[in-house]
Amino acid sequence: MAIAATLRNYGDVTLTDQLQEALNSRSIIDRAIGIIVATQHISPVEAFTALRKQSQNGNTRLATIARQLVDGYTQAD
């Protein structure tokens, strides 16, 4: 019983961590899309497509590409 409860609790914590990570990733991706839209004068769909292609071409997580873009943009200000 105790093992099952511990595993359930671990599963809940893991799921919570994963959901928080997903929310954080979504937020940074949205910010990167906004930067691309503002600087390149393209639609949000086109901006997301560009981010996705860069992610796939570099075999890098989309959130990582977005974070690099946002960090570079905010440091330039």
VMD Tcl script that builds the backbone (N, CA, C; Angstrom):
set m [mol new atoms 231]
animate dup $m
set s [atomselect $m all]
$s set {name element resname resid chain x y z} {
  {N N MET 1 A 0.812 -1.193 0.000}
  {CA C MET 1 A 0.000 0.000 0.000}
  {C C MET 1 A 0.856 1.258 0.000}
  {N N ALA 2 A 1.855 1.310 0.875}
  {CA C ALA 2 A 2.689 2.505 0.985}
  {C C ALA 2 A 3.456 2.754 -0.312}
  {N N ILE 3 A 3.917 1.690 -0.928}
  {CA C ILE 3 A 4.652 1.832 -2.188}
  {C C ILE 3 A 3.740 2.391 -3.268}
  {N N ALA 4 A 2.534 1.876 -3.348}
  {CA C ALA 4 A 1.580 2.356 -4.350}
  {C C ALA 4 A 1.261 3.831 -4.132}
  {N N ALA 5 A 1.079 4.231 -2.878}
  {CA C ALA 5 A 0.786 5.637 -2.571}
  {C C ALA 5 A 1.970 6.522 -2.932}
  {N N THR 6 A 3.166 6.059 -2.637}
  {CA C THR 6 A 4.369 6.819 -2.977}
  {C C THR 6 A 4.491 6.981 -4.483}
  {N N LEU 7 A 4.256 5.912 -5.212}
  {CA C LEU 7 A 4.331 5.982 -6.672}
  {C C LEU 7 A 3.271 6.921 -7.233}
  {N N ARG 8 A 2.075 6.893 -6.663}
  {CA C ARG 8 A 1.016 7.811 -7.098}
  {C C ARG 8 A 1.436 9.255 -6.853}
  {N N ASN 9 A 1.980 9.512 -5.664}
  {CA C ASN 9 A 2.434 10.867 -5.338}
  {C C ASN 9 A 3.556 11.306 -6.271}
  {N N TYR 10 A 4.479 10.400 -6.551}
  {CA C TYR 10 A 5.569 10.710 -7.476}
  {C C TYR 10 A 5.006 11.017 -8.855}
  {N N GLY 11 A 4.033 10.230 -9.276}
  {CA C GLY 11 A 3.394 10.467 -10.570}
  {C C GLY 11 A 2.704 11.812 -10.621}
  {N N ASP 12 A 2.050 12.198 -9.533}
  {CA C ASP 12 A 1.392 13.509 -9.466}
  {C C ASP 12 A 2.406 14.636 -9.556}
  {N N VAL 13 A 3.515 14.502 -8.833}
  {CA C VAL 13 A 4.560 15.528 -8.861}
  {C C VAL 13 A 5.164 15.618 -10.257}
  {N N THR 14 A 5.436 14.480 -10.858}
  {CA C THR 14 A 6.008 14.463 -12.198}
  {C C THR 14 A 5.061 15.113 -13.189}
  {N N LEU 15 A 3.788 14.793 -13.117}
  {CA C LEU 15 A 2.806 15.389 -14.019}
  {C C LEU 15 A 2.724 16.890 -13.793}
  {N N THR 16 A 2.730 17.307 -12.545}
  {CA C THR 16 A 2.690 18.738 -12.233}
  {C C THR 16 A 3.910 19.440 -12.812}
  {N N ASP 17 A 5.073 18.850 -12.654}
  {CA C ASP 17 A 6.299 19.425 -13.218}
  {C C ASP 17 A 6.214 19.510 -14.736}
  {N N GLN 18 A 5.686 18.467 -15.355}
  {CA C GLN 18 A 5.563 18.453 -16.810}
  {C C GLN 18 A 4.583 19.509 -17.293}
  {N N LEU 19 A 3.480 19.676 -16.585}
  {CA C LEU 19 A 2.500 20.694 -16.966}
  {C C LEU 19 A 3.081 22.096 -16.805}
  {N N GLN 20 A 3.826 22.318 -15.730}
  {CA C GLN 20 A 4.456 23.626 -15.523}
  {C C GLN 20 A 5.476 23.900 -16.620}
  {N N GLU 21 A 6.245 22.899 -16.971}
  {CA C GLU 21 A 7.229 23.038 -18.059}
  {C C GLU 21 A 6.529 23.372 -19.370}
  {N N ALA 22 A 5.416 22.721 -19.638}
  {CA C ALA 22 A 4.661 22.989 -20.866}
  {C C ALA 22 A 4.141 24.420 -20.887}
  {N N LEU 23 A 3.642 24.896 -19.756}
  {CA C LEU 23 A 3.158 26.280 -19.682}
  {C C LEU 23 A 4.293 27.273 -19.885}
  {N N ASN 24 A 5.432 27.006 -19.272}
  {CA C ASN 24 A 6.589 27.885 -19.441}
  {C C ASN 24 A 7.064 27.891 -20.886}
  {N N SER 25 A 7.085 26.716 -21.504}
  {CA C SER 25 A 7.505 26.616 -22.901}
  {C C SER 25 A 6.548 27.375 -23.802}
  {N N ARG 26 A 5.268 27.224 -23.554}
  {CA C ARG 26 A 4.262 27.908 -24.374}
  {C C ARG 26 A 4.421 29.423 -24.274}
  {N N SER 27 A 4.677 29.899 -23.081}
  {CA C SER 27 A 4.840 31.333 -22.861}
  {C C SER 27 A 6.038 31.876 -23.632}
  {N N ILE 28 A 7.153 31.187 -23.573}
  {CA C ILE 28 A 8.358 31.672 -24.251}
  {C C ILE 28 A 8.197 31.562 -25.764}
  {N N ILE 29 A 7.511 30.526 -26.230}
  {CA C ILE 29 A 7.259 30.380 -27.666}
  {C C ILE 29 A 6.362 31.509 -28.153}
  {N N ASP 30 A 5.344 31.844 -27.381}
  {CA C ASP 30 A 4.466 32.957 -27.753}
  {C C ASP 30 A 5.232 34.278 -27.814}
  {N N ARG 31 A 6.142 34.493 -26.873}
  {CA C ARG 31 A 6.955 35.717 -26.897}
  {C C ARG 31 A 7.843 35.754 -28.133}
  {N N ALA 32 A 8.442 34.618 -28.477}
  {CA C ALA 32 A 9.295 34.558 -29.665}
  {C C ALA 32 A 8.480 34.825 -30.926}
  {N N ILE 33 A 7.291 34.260 -30.990}
  {CA C ILE 33 A 6.409 34.507 -32.137}
  {C C ILE 33 A 6.108 35.999 -32.237}
  {N N GLY 34 A 5.825 36.633 -31.113}
  {CA C GLY 34 A 5.550 38.064 -31.106}
  {C C GLY 34 A 6.721 38.880 -31.623}
  {N N ILE 35 A 7.920 38.512 -31.236}
  {CA C ILE 35 A 9.118 39.212 -31.711}
  {C C ILE 35 A 9.265 39.057 -33.216}
  {N N ILE 36 A 9.072 37.843 -33.703}
  {CA C ILE 36 A 9.202 37.597 -35.142}
  {C C ILE 36 A 8.138 38.362 -35.911}
  {N N VAL 37 A 6.911 38.339 -35.435}
  {CA C VAL 37 A 5.816 39.065 -36.094}
  {C C VAL 37 A 6.154 40.552 -36.172}
  {N N ALA 38 A 6.635 41.108 -35.063}
  {CA C ALA 38 A 6.924 42.543 -35.008}
  {C C ALA 38 A 8.117 42.943 -35.870}
  {N N THR 39 A 9.116 42.093 -35.922}
  {CA C THR 39 A 10.335 42.471 -36.643}
  {C C THR 39 A 10.328 42.061 -38.110}
  {N N GLN 40 A 9.623 40.983 -38.427}
  {CA C GLN 40 A 9.626 40.480 -39.802}
  {C C GLN 40 A 8.355 40.820 -40.567}
  {N N HIS 41 A 7.355 41.353 -39.848}
  {CA C HIS 41 A 6.075 41.730 -40.467}
  {C C HIS 41 A 5.425 40.555 -41.197}
  {N N ILE 42 A 5.371 39.431 -40.476}
  {CA C ILE 42 A 4.704 38.245 -41.002}
  {C C ILE 42 A 3.617 37.840 -40.012}
  {N N SER 43 A 2.786 36.898 -40.415}
  {CA C SER 43 A 1.683 36.459 -39.555}
  {C C SER 43 A 2.212 35.562 -38.429}
  {N N PRO 44 A 1.446 35.426 -37.366}
  {CA C PRO 44 A 1.841 34.508 -36.293}
  {C C PRO 44 A 2.016 33.065 -36.777}
  {N N VAL 45 A 1.196 32.651 -37.710}
  {CA C VAL 45 A 1.321 31.288 -38.248}
  {C C VAL 45 A 2.656 31.138 -38.972}
  {N N GLU 46 A 3.018 32.139 -39.774}
  {CA C GLU 46 A 4.302 32.093 -40.482}
  {C C GLU 46 A 5.469 32.133 -39.493}
  {N N ALA 47 A 5.326 32.917 -38.442}
  {CA C ALA 47 A 6.378 33.003 -37.429}
  {C C ALA 47 A 6.558 31.657 -36.729}
  {N N PHE 48 A 5.451 31.016 -36.373}
  {CA C PHE 48 A 5.539 29.706 -35.732}
  {C C PHE 48 A 6.168 28.685 -36.676}
  {N N THR 49 A 5.785 28.748 -37.945}
  {CA C THR 49 A 6.353 27.832 -38.937}
  {C C THR 49 A 7.863 28.022 -39.037}
  {N N ALA 50 A 8.312 29.268 -39.029}
  {CA C ALA 50 A 9.749 29.549 -39.097}
  {C C ALA 50 A 10.472 28.998 -37.870}
  {N N LEU 51 A 9.900 29.196 -36.700}
  {CA C LEU 51 A 10.498 28.644 -35.479}
  {C C LEU 51 A 10.554 27.122 -35.534}
  {N N ARG 52 A 9.461 26.526 -35.963}
  {CA C ARG 52 A 9.391 25.065 -36.036}
  {C C ARG 52 A 10.437 24.519 -37.005}
  {N N LYS 53 A 10.579 25.155 -38.164}
  {CA C LYS 53 A 11.570 24.695 -39.146}
  {C C LYS 53 A 12.982 24.803 -38.594}
  {N N GLN 54 A 13.276 25.914 -37.922}
  {CA C GLN 54 A 14.603 26.072 -37.334}
  {C C GLN 54 A 14.847 25.004 -36.277}
  {N N SER 55 A 13.832 24.705 -35.503}
  {CA C SER 55 A 13.929 23.667 -34.488}
  {C C SER 55 A 14.226 22.309 -35.122}
  {N N GLN 56 A 13.491 21.986 -36.160}
  {CA C GLN 56 A 13.672 20.698 -36.828}
  {C C GLN 56 A 15.020 20.619 -37.533}
  {N N ASN 57 A 15.405 21.694 -38.206}
  {CA C ASN 57 A 16.675 21.693 -38.936}
  {C C ASN 57 A 17.871 21.563 -38.001}
  {N N GLY 58 A 17.768 22.159 -36.828}
  {CA C GLY 58 A 18.863 22.091 -35.872}
  {C C GLY 58 A 18.727 20.974 -34.865}
  {N N ASN 59 A 17.655 20.193 -34.989}
  {CA C ASN 59 A 17.377 19.110 -34.040}
  {C C ASN 59 A 17.440 19.629 -32.597}
  {N N THR 60 A 16.773 20.776 -32.407}
  {CA C THR 60 A 16.755 21.455 -31.115}
  {C C THR 60 A 15.307 21.677 -30.712}
  {N N ARG 61 A 15.030 21.544 -29.424}
  {CA C ARG 61 A 13.661 21.761 -28.946}
  {C C ARG 61 A 13.179 23.150 -29.335}
  {N N LEU 62 A 11.923 23.230 -29.697}
  {CA C LEU 62 A 11.317 24.496 -30.092}
  {C C LEU 62 A 11.438 25.529 -28.974}
  {N N ALA 63 A 11.218 25.120 -27.749}
  {CA C ALA 63 A 11.317 26.048 -26.616}
  {C C ALA 63 A 12.736 26.586 -26.459}
  {N N THR 64 A 13.725 25.787 -26.781}
  {CA C THR 64 A 15.120 26.232 -26.698}
  {C C THR 64 A 15.404 27.298 -27.746}
  {N N ILE 65 A 14.933 27.070 -28.965}
  {CA C ILE 65 A 15.090 28.055 -30.041}
  {C C ILE 65 A 14.391 29.354 -29.643}
  {N N ALA 66 A 13.189 29.235 -29.130}
  {CA C ALA 66 A 12.425 30.415 -28.718}
  {C C ALA 66 A 13.147 31.160 -27.602}
  {N N ARG 67 A 13.666 30.450 -26.621}
  {CA C ARG 67 A 14.388 31.071 -25.504}
  {C C ARG 67 A 15.610 31.834 -26.017}
  {N N GLN 68 A 16.348 31.249 -26.947}
  {CA C GLN 68 A 17.526 31.917 -27.503}
  {C C GLN 68 A 17.134 33.209 -28.209}
  {N N LEU 69 A 16.051 33.157 -28.955}
  {CA C LEU 69 A 15.578 34.341 -29.669}
  {C C LEU 69 A 15.165 35.433 -28.688}
  {N N VAL 70 A 14.367 35.079 -27.702}
  {CA C VAL 70 A 13.893 36.059 -26.717}
  {C C VAL 70 A 15.068 36.630 -25.925}
  {N N ASP 71 A 15.971 35.777 -25.485}
  {CA C ASP 71 A 17.131 36.250 -24.724}
  {C C ASP 71 A 17.986 37.199 -25.559}
  {N N GLY 72 A 18.220 36.843 -26.808}
  {CA C GLY 72 A 19.007 37.702 -27.692}
  {C C GLY 72 A 18.330 39.032 -27.953}
  {N N TYR 73 A 17.032 38.999 -28.088}
  {CA C TYR 73 A 16.277 40.223 -28.371}
  {C C TYR 73 A 16.256 41.144 -27.155}
  {N N THR 74 A 16.066 40.580 -25.978}
  {CA C THR 74 A 16.002 41.411 -24.776}
  {C C THR 74 A 17.375 41.945 -24.385}
  {N N GLN 75 A 18.441 41.232 -24.697}
  {CA C GLN 75 A 19.791 41.717 -24.409}
  {C C GLN 75 A 20.185 42.845 -25.355}
  {N N ALA 76 A 19.603 42.851 -26.546}
  {CA C ALA 76 A 19.917 43.885 -27.529}
  {C C ALA 76 A 19.299 45.223 -27.154}
  {N N ASP 77 A 18.258 45.203 -26.328}
  {CA C ASP 77 A 17.588 46.454 -25.926}
  {C C ASP 77 A 18.380 47.241 -24.939}
}
mol reanalyze $m
mol bondsrecalc $m
mol representation Tube
mol addrep $m
